[in-house]
Amino acid sequence: PVLQTDVPGEQTAPTQPFPTKPPPFDRQGITLNDLIDFTPELHAEAVEIASTYRLGPLFTPPSLIDPMGTMGTLMLPGSTGGANWTGGAVDIETGILYVASSTNPTVLGLEHDPELSNMDYIRGRGKRWPGAGGPQGLPLIKPPWGRITAIDLNQGEILWTIPNGDAPDYVKKHQALQNINLPRTGRAERAGLLVTKSLLFAGEGAGLFSATPGAGGRMLRAHDKQTGEIISELELPANQSGIPMTYALPVKDADEGEPAYKQYIVVAVGAQNHPGELVALTLP
């Protein structure tokens, strides 16, 4: 059973399916415990902001926008994920699925607007999530805001979860956090993954397509597939804008006379002021 709508004339399904395995790879629904808590003051401000919205578990229905009441329902995952077009990467030899996801809420509120539509209710205009949405311009939800999760499909269990990326500059340099030792927070963005026989490669995302402030980044990292530990990282000439790919080309082995193969990792990059290009990486 799930919460039901209170919008006049609307009907919602009385039940929804809840898979038992594997567990969710990102947060579902919002409670006050999910709000930013770097300091008590910031948490109190976050609670005050959240009080103007409807909070609840997954499948909480949209509420009517009422300036004297709630301004809509806070959804988590938001309307762009969670996961999105980047999908996941599967290691067919180990049965492990790797998923990158974003923890960024969306406001979903309904209003009656006869000037725009003859429908009784439509999604409220101008009620999109305002930037980071939280106290003093910080995110409303506590980190990690971007993550990578490894799921053991043989057992239906989460093997590990790590934040994907350091805290964005606007968070690290925020005046309210100058005396706070920030952990890796990840960045709320859609990051593409590539798994090989030995490593998991992950970028930080494009920072485009209606992403949150501080989303995306130029770093490409190689992770240990079993633990998520960062093995190596390098800065790309621009933000990752596509899913990495790999291929091998034959090279002549001088000693054996037989062809050997050299593996390449290719990443699509681009930015608003950087033409799109493919960056090919290999070992010496």
C-alpha positions as CSV (number, residue, x, y, z in Angstrom):
1,P,0.0,0.0,0.0
2,V,1.1,3.6,-0.8
3,L,0.0,7.1,0.0
4,Q,-3.0,8.3,-1.9
5,T,-3.6,11.6,-3.7
6,D,-5.7,14.4,-2.2
7,V,-6.1,16.2,-5.5
8,P,-9.8,16.5,-6.3
9,G,-10.9,14.2,-9.1
10,E,-7.5,12.3,-9.3
11,Q,-7.1,8.6,-8.6
12,T,-3.9,6.8,-7.8
13,A,-3.0,3.2,-7.6
14,P,-3.7,1.8,-4.1
15,T,-0.5,-0.3,-4.2
16,Q,2.9,-0.3,-5.9
17,P,5.6,-3.0,-6.4
18,F,8.6,-2.8,-4.1
19,P,11.4,-5.2,-5.1
20,T,13.1,-6.9,-2.2
21,K,16.4,-7.6,-3.9
22,P,18.7,-5.9,-4.7
23,P,18.2,-2.9,-2.4
24,P,17.9,0.6,-3.9
25,F,21.1,2.0,-5.2
26,D,20.1,5.6,-4.3
27,R,17.8,7.2,-1.8
28,Q,14.0,6.8,-2.2
29,G,11.7,9.4,-0.6
30,I,12.7,12.2,1.8
31,T,12.5,12.6,5.5
32,L,13.9,15.3,7.8
33,N,16.8,12.9,8.5
34,D,17.9,13.3,4.8
35,L,18.4,17.1,5.1
36,I,21.9,18.7,5.1
37,D,23.4,18.6,8.6
38,F,27.0,20.0,8.2
39,T,26.1,22.3,11.1
40,P,23.0,22.5,13.4
41,E,22.3,26.0,12.0
42,L,22.2,24.7,8.4
43,H,20.1,21.8,9.4
44,A,17.6,24.1,11.1
45,E,17.4,26.2,8.0
46,A,16.9,23.1,5.8
47,V,14.1,21.9,8.0
48,E,12.4,25.3,7.7
49,I,12.7,25.1,3.9
50,A,11.5,21.6,3.7
51,S,8.4,22.5,5.8
52,T,7.0,24.3,2.8
53,Y,6.9,21.1,0.8
54,R,5.3,17.7,1.2
55,L,7.8,15.0,2.2
56,G,7.3,11.3,2.2
57,P,8.4,7.9,0.9
58,L,8.7,6.7,-2.7
59,F,5.4,7.1,-4.6
60,T,4.2,10.0,-2.5
61,P,1.8,11.8,-4.9
62,P,2.1,15.4,-6.0
63,S,0.3,17.9,-3.9
64,L,-1.6,21.0,-4.9
65,I,0.5,24.2,-4.9
66,D,-0.9,26.4,-2.1
67,P,1.0,29.6,-1.2
68,M,-0.4,29.3,2.3
69,G,0.4,25.6,2.5
70,T,2.7,23.3,0.6
71,M,4.4,24.3,-2.6
72,G,4.4,20.8,-4.0
73,T,5.9,17.4,-3.2
74,L,9.7,16.9,-2.9
75,M,10.6,13.8,-5.0
76,L,13.7,11.7,-4.5
77,P,15.0,10.4,-6.9
78,G,14.2,13.5,-8.9
79,S,12.5,13.5,-12.3
80,T,15.9,13.1,-14.1
81,G,17.1,10.3,-11.7
82,G,18.6,8.5,-9.8
83,A,20.1,6.8,-12.8
84,N,19.3,8.1,-16.3
85,W,20.5,7.7,-19.9
86,T,24.0,6.6,-18.9
87,G,22.6,3.3,-17.6
88,G,25.0,0.9,-15.9
89,A,28.0,-1.3,-16.6
90,V,27.9,-5.1,-16.1
91,D,30.9,-7.3,-15.5
92,I,29.7,-10.5,-17.1
93,E,32.6,-12.5,-15.5
94,T,31.7,-11.6,-11.9
95,G,28.0,-10.8,-12.2
96,I,28.5,-7.3,-10.7
97,L,26.5,-4.3,-12.0
98,Y,27.9,-0.8,-11.5
99,V,25.5,2.1,-11.5
100,A,26.2,5.8,-11.3
101,S,23.4,7.9,-9.8
102,S,22.5,11.4,-8.7
103,T,20.8,12.4,-5.4
104,N,19.0,15.5,-6.3
105,P,15.3,16.2,-5.5
106,T,12.6,17.6,-7.8
107,V,9.5,19.6,-6.8
108,L,6.3,18.1,-8.3
109,G,3.2,20.3,-7.6
110,L,-0.1,20.7,-9.4
111,E,-2.1,23.9,-10.0
112,H,-5.3,25.0,-11.8
113,D,-4.3,27.4,-14.6
114,P,-7.1,28.0,-17.2
115,E,-5.0,30.4,-19.1
116,L,-2.5,27.6,-19.9
117,S,-4.6,24.5,-20.2
118,N,-8.3,23.3,-20.1
119,M,-7.2,20.4,-17.9
120,D,-8.3,20.6,-14.2
121,Y,-4.7,20.5,-13.0
122,I,-1.2,20.7,-14.6
123,R,2.3,20.8,-13.3
124,G,2.9,24.2,-11.7
125,R,4.9,26.7,-13.8
126,G,7.9,28.3,-12.2
127,K,7.9,25.7,-9.4
128,R,11.0,23.9,-10.5
129,W,13.7,23.2,-7.9
130,P,15.5,26.5,-7.3
131,G,19.2,25.7,-7.9
132,A,20.7,23.8,-5.0
133,G,17.5,24.4,-3.1
134,G,18.9,24.4,0.4
135,P,20.0,26.8,3.1
136,Q,22.3,29.7,1.9
137,G,22.5,28.2,-1.6
138,L,23.8,24.8,-0.4
139,P,22.0,21.6,-1.3
140,L,19.0,20.7,0.7
141,I,19.8,17.0,0.9
142,K,22.9,15.7,2.7
143,P,25.6,14.0,0.6
144,P,26.6,12.0,-1.2
145,W,25.0,13.9,-4.1
146,G,26.6,11.7,-6.8
147,R,27.6,8.1,-6.2
148,I,28.7,4.8,-7.8
149,T,27.2,1.6,-6.5
150,A,28.4,-1.9,-7.1
151,I,25.6,-4.5,-7.0
152,D,26.3,-8.3,-6.7
153,L,23.6,-9.7,-9.0
154,N,24.4,-13.3,-7.8
155,Q,23.4,-12.4,-4.2
156,G,21.1,-9.5,-4.8
157,E,23.2,-7.3,-2.5
158,I,25.1,-4.1,-2.6
159,L,28.8,-4.7,-2.7
160,W,30.0,-1.1,-2.1
161,T,28.9,2.5,-2.6
162,I,31.3,5.5,-3.1
163,P,30.8,9.2,-3.7
164,N,31.7,10.1,-7.3
165,G,33.8,13.2,-7.0
166,D,35.0,15.8,-4.5
167,A,32.7,18.5,-3.1
168,P,32.0,21.2,-5.7
169,D,33.9,24.5,-5.3
170,Y,30.8,26.4,-4.3
171,V,30.4,24.1,-1.4
172,K,34.1,23.9,-0.4
173,K,34.4,27.7,-0.5
174,H,31.1,28.4,1.2
175,Q,31.4,30.8,4.1
176,A,29.3,28.7,6.4
177,L,31.6,25.7,5.9
178,Q,35.0,27.3,6.4
179,N,35.7,25.4,9.6
180,I,34.1,22.1,8.4
181,N,36.3,19.1,7.3
182,L,34.2,18.1,4.3
183,P,34.3,14.5,3.1
184,R,34.1,13.5,-0.6
185,T,30.5,14.4,-1.4
186,G,30.1,13.3,-5.0
187,R,28.5,15.6,-7.6
188,A,24.8,15.4,-8.7
189,E,25.3,14.4,-12.3
190,R,24.9,11.6,-14.8
191,A,28.3,10.0,-15.1
192,G,29.2,7.3,-17.6
193,L,30.9,4.1,-16.5
194,L,33.0,1.5,-18.3
195,V,34.1,-1.8,-16.8
196,T,37.1,-3.8,-18.1
197,K,38.7,-7.1,-17.1
198,S,40.7,-5.2,-14.4
199,L,39.2,-1.8,-13.7
200,L,36.1,0.4,-13.5
201,F,36.4,3.7,-15.2
202,A,34.2,6.6,-14.2
203,G,34.0,10.3,-15.2
204,E,32.2,13.0,-13.3
205,G,29.6,14.0,-16.0
206,A,29.0,16.9,-18.3
207,G,27.7,19.6,-15.9
208,L,25.1,20.4,-18.6
209,F,21.4,19.5,-19.3
210,S,19.8,21.3,-16.4
211,A,22.2,19.9,-13.9
212,T,22.6,21.3,-10.4
213,P,25.2,23.9,-9.5
214,G,28.7,22.3,-9.2
215,A,27.7,19.2,-11.2
216,G,30.1,17.4,-13.5
217,G,33.8,17.8,-13.7
218,R,36.9,17.0,-15.8
219,M,38.2,14.1,-13.7
220,L,38.4,10.5,-15.1
221,R,39.1,7.9,-12.5
222,A,40.1,4.2,-12.5
223,H,38.6,2.3,-9.6
224,D,39.2,-1.1,-8.1
225,K,36.2,-3.2,-9.1
226,Q,36.0,-5.1,-5.8
227,T,36.3,-2.1,-3.4
228,G,35.7,1.1,-5.3
229,E,39.1,2.4,-4.3
230,I,40.6,5.0,-6.6
231,I,43.6,3.5,-8.4
232,S,44.4,6.4,-10.6
233,E,42.9,9.7,-11.8
234,L,43.6,12.3,-14.5
235,E,42.1,15.5,-15.6
236,L,40.5,15.6,-19.1
237,P,40.6,18.7,-21.3
238,A,36.8,19.2,-20.7
239,N,33.9,17.5,-19.0
240,Q,32.9,13.9,-19.8
241,S,29.9,14.1,-22.2
242,G,29.4,10.5,-23.1
243,I,29.9,6.9,-21.9
244,P,33.6,5.7,-22.2
245,M,34.4,2.9,-24.6
246,T,37.4,0.6,-25.1
247,Y,39.0,-1.3,-27.9
248,A,42.3,-3.0,-28.7
249,L,44.5,-2.7,-31.8
250,P,47.2,-5.2,-32.9
251,V,50.8,-4.2,-32.5
252,K,53.8,-6.4,-33.5
253,D,55.6,-8.0,-30.7
254,A,59.3,-7.6,-31.6
255,D,60.4,-10.6,-29.5
256,E,57.8,-13.2,-30.6
257,G,57.0,-12.0,-34.0
258,E,53.3,-12.6,-33.2
259,P,50.7,-9.8,-33.0
260,A,50.1,-8.4,-29.5
261,Y,47.3,-6.0,-28.7
262,K,47.3,-2.5,-27.2
263,Q,44.2,-1.4,-25.3
264,Y,42.7,2.1,-25.5
265,I,40.1,3.9,-23.4
266,V,38.2,6.6,-25.3
267,V,36.1,9.4,-23.6
268,A,33.9,11.9,-25.3
269,V,34.4,15.4,-23.8
270,G,33.0,18.8,-24.3
271,A,31.8,22.0,-22.6
272,Q,30.0,25.2,-23.4
273,N,33.3,26.8,-24.5
274,H,35.1,23.7,-25.6
275,P,34.3,21.9,-28.9
276,G,33.3,18.3,-28.6
277,E,36.2,15.8,-29.1
278,L,37.2,12.2,-28.3
279,V,40.2,11.7,-26.0
280,A,42.0,8.4,-26.4
281,L,44.1,7.0,-23.5
282,T,46.5,4.2,-23.3
283,L,49.5,3.0,-21.3
284,P,53.1,3.6,-22.7
